[in-house]
Amino acid sequence: MVAFCVATLCMHVSAQTKWNADFQAYIDQYKDIAIEEMAQYRIPASITLAQGLLESGAGKSYLSRAGNNHFGIKSHGWSGKTIRHDDDKKQESFRAYNTVKESYEDHSKFIANRERYKSLFSLNITDYKGWAKGLKACGYATNPQYATRLINIIETYRLYEYDKMKPARNNKKEVAVAVAEPVKKRASYTAHTINSYNQNFYVYARQGDSFESIGREMGISADNLAKFNEREKGEQLSEGDVIYLRKKQKKADRRFKDQAHVVKSGESMYTIAQTYGMRLKNLYKLNHLDPDHHIQVGDRLRVY
């Protein structure tokens, strides 16, 4: 099984027969990317959107929020960043992306560049039923209802209408996720994609970024931005660093209440705290550790 579907999310989709605001918001947010991918790779936009909705639970799954992985693609043959999540087995490795757009692009390449999906490209671009059934037949997912669920989503939200559209001229620019305060509203925003996690918002630092530059863009003082991330204002940022836009929570998301984090090679208490969007001092406190304690690979830490 290449793609995954969280059980509760799949139940929600299978039971859904009426229009859902969360699903519609997801479609409105990512339809332009799906259309752009269709123009380049000839995968129906309706199929891409339906898979994104199903696999990510309309962008609310752990993989999509923590790793921008909207299609549940595991990390087999992947040299980029990864994220761990329980699926068929515990703590399986999945691909992680800097932006949702990267996830959509990788999904297109994943299908277009594999021999087992080659027969799908002989179908008409508007044949969403053929594509849905073909993906199931080719082994994209093991769930016997996978094709039916895709078709139901496409027909409920009339996603087939996007299969006849062309990319908008400005699609080459990333569209940022709309966010609430303390991020100030701005007329145009194309530099960083803002993500949400654990009741917070964050961006990934890019090469050359600093707390000053990100702060200017977000309308947040560099002092506050550094404090939110428990670092010094003049500290150098590395590409890929998670930068939270407001003060972090005292604990991880509630879903980790009964789970322990198993320390992996290269991790520190700080990077673990950033991963879960929680304050470093609280991570020490939850585990009754002194700030000078050195964790070891294999250690189990409470995060909630």
C-alpha positions as CSV (number, residue, x, y, z in Angstrom):
1,M,0.0,0.0,0.0
2,V,1.5,3.3,-1.1
3,A,-1.0,5.8,0.0
4,F,-2.6,5.7,3.4
5,C,-5.9,6.7,4.8
6,V,-6.5,7.3,8.5
7,A,-9.4,5.1,9.6
8,T,-11.5,7.8,11.1
9,L,-11.0,10.1,8.1
10,C,-12.0,7.4,5.7
11,M,-15.1,6.7,7.8
12,H,-16.0,10.4,7.6
13,V,-15.6,10.5,3.8
14,S,-17.5,7.2,3.2
15,A,-20.4,8.5,5.3
16,Q,-20.5,11.9,3.7
17,T,-23.3,12.4,1.2
18,K,-23.9,16.1,1.7
19,W,-21.7,19.2,1.1
20,N,-19.1,19.8,3.8
21,A,-17.6,23.3,4.5
22,D,-14.2,21.9,5.4
23,F,-14.0,19.9,2.1
24,Q,-15.1,22.9,0.1
25,A,-12.5,25.2,1.8
26,Y,-9.8,22.7,0.9
27,I,-11.0,22.6,-2.8
28,D,-11.0,26.4,-3.0
29,Q,-7.5,26.5,-1.6
30,Y,-5.8,23.9,-3.8
31,K,-7.8,23.7,-7.0
32,D,-5.5,26.0,-8.9
33,I,-2.5,23.8,-8.0
34,A,-4.4,20.7,-9.1
35,I,-5.3,22.4,-12.4
36,E,-1.7,23.4,-12.9
37,E,-0.5,19.9,-12.2
38,M,-3.0,18.5,-14.7
39,A,-1.7,20.8,-17.4
40,Q,1.8,19.5,-16.9
41,Y,1.3,15.8,-16.1
42,R,-2.2,15.0,-17.6
43,I,-3.6,13.7,-14.3
44,P,-7.2,14.9,-13.9
45,A,-7.5,17.8,-11.4
46,S,-10.6,16.1,-10.1
47,I,-8.6,13.0,-9.2
48,T,-5.8,14.9,-7.6
49,L,-8.2,17.0,-5.5
50,A,-10.3,13.9,-4.5
51,Q,-7.2,12.0,-3.5
52,G,-5.9,15.0,-1.5
53,L,-9.2,15.3,0.3
54,L,-9.4,11.6,1.1
55,E,-5.8,11.0,2.1
56,S,-5.4,14.2,4.2
57,G,-8.9,14.5,5.6
58,A,-9.2,17.9,4.0
59,G,-5.8,18.9,5.2
60,K,-6.5,17.9,8.9
61,S,-4.5,14.7,9.1
62,Y,-1.3,14.6,11.1
63,L,0.8,13.9,8.0
64,S,-0.6,16.9,6.1
65,R,-0.3,19.3,9.1
66,A,3.1,18.2,10.3
67,G,4.8,17.2,7.0
68,N,2.7,18.8,4.3
69,N,2.1,15.3,3.0
70,H,-1.4,15.4,1.5
71,F,-1.3,12.1,-0.4
72,G,0.1,9.7,2.2
73,I,3.1,8.7,0.1
74,K,5.6,6.7,2.1
75,S,9.3,7.4,1.9
76,H,10.4,4.3,-0.2
77,G,13.1,5.5,-2.7
78,W,12.9,9.0,-1.2
79,S,16.1,11.0,-0.2
80,G,14.3,14.1,1.2
81,K,12.9,14.9,4.6
82,T,10.7,12.3,6.3
83,I,8.1,12.1,9.1
84,R,7.0,9.1,11.2
85,H,3.4,8.0,11.7
86,D,1.6,4.8,12.6
87,D,-0.1,3.2,9.5
88,D,0.0,-0.5,8.6
89,K,2.9,-0.7,11.1
90,K,3.9,1.6,13.9
91,Q,6.0,4.6,13.2
92,E,6.3,4.1,9.4
93,S,8.3,6.6,7.4
94,F,6.5,9.0,5.1
95,R,7.7,11.8,2.8
96,A,7.7,15.3,4.2
97,Y,7.7,18.5,2.2
98,N,8.4,22.2,2.8
99,T,5.1,23.2,1.2
100,V,1.8,21.7,0.2
101,K,2.6,22.6,-3.5
102,E,5.7,20.3,-3.2
103,S,3.4,17.5,-2.1
104,Y,1.1,18.0,-5.1
105,E,4.1,18.0,-7.5
106,D,5.6,14.9,-6.0
107,H,2.2,13.2,-6.2
108,S,2.1,14.0,-9.9
109,K,5.6,12.6,-10.5
110,F,4.9,9.6,-8.4
111,I,2.0,8.5,-10.7
112,A,3.5,9.8,-14.0
113,N,6.9,8.2,-13.6
114,R,5.8,4.7,-12.5
115,E,5.3,1.9,-15.1
116,R,2.3,0.4,-13.3
117,Y,0.2,3.6,-13.8
118,K,1.1,4.0,-17.5
119,S,-2.2,2.6,-18.7
120,L,-4.1,5.4,-17.0
121,F,-2.7,7.9,-19.4
122,S,-4.5,6.3,-22.3
123,L,-7.8,7.4,-20.7
124,N,-9.5,10.7,-21.5
125,I,-8.6,13.5,-19.1
126,T,-12.3,13.9,-18.3
127,D,-12.8,10.1,-17.5
128,Y,-12.6,10.5,-13.7
129,K,-14.4,7.2,-13.1
130,G,-11.9,5.4,-15.3
131,W,-9.0,7.0,-13.4
132,A,-10.5,6.3,-10.0
133,K,-11.0,2.6,-10.8
134,G,-7.7,2.4,-12.6
135,L,-5.8,3.8,-9.5
136,K,-7.4,1.1,-7.4
137,A,-6.7,-1.6,-9.9
138,C,-3.0,-0.5,-10.2
139,G,-2.6,-0.8,-6.5
140,Y,-2.5,2.8,-5.3
141,A,-4.5,1.8,-2.3
142,T,-5.7,-1.5,-0.7
143,N,-9.1,-0.3,0.5
144,P,-11.7,-2.0,-1.7
145,Q,-13.9,1.1,-1.6
146,Y,-11.1,3.5,-2.7
147,A,-12.4,4.1,-6.2
148,T,-16.0,4.5,-5.0
149,R,-15.0,7.1,-2.4
150,L,-13.0,9.1,-5.0
151,I,-16.0,9.1,-7.4
152,N,-18.4,10.1,-4.6
153,I,-16.2,13.1,-3.7
154,I,-15.8,14.2,-7.3
155,E,-19.5,14.1,-7.9
156,T,-20.6,15.6,-4.6
157,Y,-18.3,18.7,-5.2
158,R,-18.5,18.7,-9.0
159,L,-14.7,18.4,-9.2
160,Y,-15.0,17.1,-12.8
161,E,-15.6,20.7,-13.8
162,Y,-11.9,21.5,-13.1
163,D,-10.8,18.8,-15.6
164,K,-11.9,21.2,-18.4
165,M,-10.0,24.2,-17.1
166,K,-6.7,25.7,-17.9
167,P,-4.2,27.1,-15.3
168,A,-4.5,30.7,-14.2
169,R,-1.8,33.0,-15.4
170,N,-0.6,33.7,-11.9
171,N,-0.5,30.1,-10.7
172,K,3.3,30.1,-10.8
173,K,3.3,32.1,-7.6
174,E,2.5,30.2,-4.4
175,V,-0.7,31.3,-2.6
176,A,-0.3,31.5,1.1
177,V,-2.7,29.9,3.6
178,A,-5.0,32.5,5.1
179,V,-4.1,33.0,8.8
180,A,-5.5,34.7,11.9
181,E,-3.8,37.2,14.2
182,P,-1.1,37.9,15.2
183,V,0.0,37.7,11.5
184,K,-1.0,41.0,9.9
185,K,-3.2,41.0,6.8
186,R,-1.5,42.0,3.5
187,A,-2.6,42.6,0.0
188,S,-0.2,40.2,-1.6
189,Y,2.0,37.5,-0.1
190,T,4.1,35.0,-2.0
191,A,7.3,34.4,0.0
192,H,6.5,31.8,2.6
193,T,3.6,29.4,3.0
194,I,2.1,29.6,6.4
195,N,1.2,26.3,8.0
196,S,-0.8,25.6,11.1
197,Y,-0.1,23.1,13.9
198,N,-0.9,22.6,17.6
199,Q,-2.9,25.8,17.8
200,N,-0.1,27.8,16.2
201,F,1.2,29.0,12.9
202,Y,4.7,28.3,11.4
203,V,6.8,28.8,8.3
204,Y,9.9,26.9,7.1
205,A,13.0,29.1,7.1
206,R,14.6,29.5,3.6
207,Q,18.3,30.1,2.8
208,G,19.3,33.5,3.9
209,D,16.3,34.0,6.3
210,S,16.7,35.6,9.7
211,F,14.3,36.5,12.5
212,E,14.5,40.1,11.2
213,S,13.5,39.2,7.6
214,I,10.8,36.8,8.6
215,G,9.5,39.2,11.2
216,R,9.3,42.1,8.7
217,E,7.3,39.9,6.4
218,M,4.9,38.6,9.1
219,G,4.5,41.9,10.9
220,I,6.1,40.5,14.1
221,S,9.1,41.9,15.9
222,A,12.3,39.9,15.5
223,D,12.6,39.9,19.3
224,N,9.2,38.3,19.8
225,L,9.7,35.9,16.9
226,A,13.0,34.7,18.5
227,K,11.3,34.4,21.9
228,F,8.5,32.4,20.4
229,N,11.1,29.9,19.1
230,E,13.2,30.0,22.3
231,R,16.3,31.3,20.4
232,E,18.4,34.5,20.3
233,K,17.4,37.2,17.8
234,G,20.8,37.3,16.1
235,E,21.0,33.5,15.8
236,Q,21.6,32.2,12.3
237,L,18.7,30.2,10.8
238,S,19.2,27.1,8.7
239,E,17.1,26.2,5.7
240,G,14.2,24.1,6.8
241,D,14.1,25.4,10.4
242,V,10.5,25.5,11.8
243,I,9.7,29.1,12.9
244,Y,6.6,29.5,14.9
245,L,4.7,32.8,14.7
246,R,3.4,33.0,18.2
247,K,4.2,31.5,21.6
248,K,4.2,27.7,21.6
249,Q,1.9,25.5,23.7
250,K,2.9,23.8,27.0
251,K,2.2,20.4,25.6
252,A,2.0,18.6,22.2
253,D,-1.4,18.1,20.5
254,R,-3.8,16.0,22.5
255,R,-3.5,13.1,20.1
256,F,-0.1,12.4,21.7
257,K,-1.6,12.0,25.2
258,D,-0.9,8.3,25.4
259,Q,2.1,8.2,23.1
260,A,5.8,8.6,23.9
261,H,8.4,10.1,21.5
262,V,11.2,7.7,20.8
263,V,14.5,9.7,20.4
264,K,16.1,9.2,17.0
265,S,19.6,9.9,15.9
266,G,20.4,13.6,15.4
267,E,17.5,14.8,17.6
268,S,17.9,17.1,20.5
269,M,15.4,18.3,23.2
270,Y,15.0,21.5,21.2
271,T,14.3,19.9,17.9
272,I,11.8,17.6,19.5
273,A,10.0,20.5,21.2
274,Q,9.9,22.3,17.8
275,T,8.5,19.2,16.1
276,Y,5.6,19.1,18.5
277,G,5.1,22.8,18.7
278,M,5.7,22.9,22.5
279,R,7.9,24.9,24.8
280,L,11.3,23.4,25.5
281,K,11.2,24.0,29.3
282,N,7.9,22.1,29.5
283,L,9.4,19.2,27.6
284,Y,12.1,19.0,30.3
285,K,9.4,19.4,33.0
286,L,7.1,16.7,31.7
287,N,10.0,14.2,31.8
288,H,11.5,15.4,35.1
289,L,14.8,16.2,33.5
290,D,17.4,18.9,34.2
291,P,18.3,21.3,31.4
292,D,21.8,19.9,31.3
293,H,20.5,16.3,30.7
294,H,21.7,14.6,27.5
295,I,19.2,12.4,25.8
296,Q,20.2,9.2,24.1
297,V,18.9,7.4,21.0
298,G,16.0,5.2,22.0
299,D,14.9,7.3,25.1
300,R,11.2,7.6,25.4
301,L,9.9,11.1,26.2
302,R,6.4,12.3,27.2
303,V,5.2,15.2,25.1
304,Y,1.7,15.6,26.6
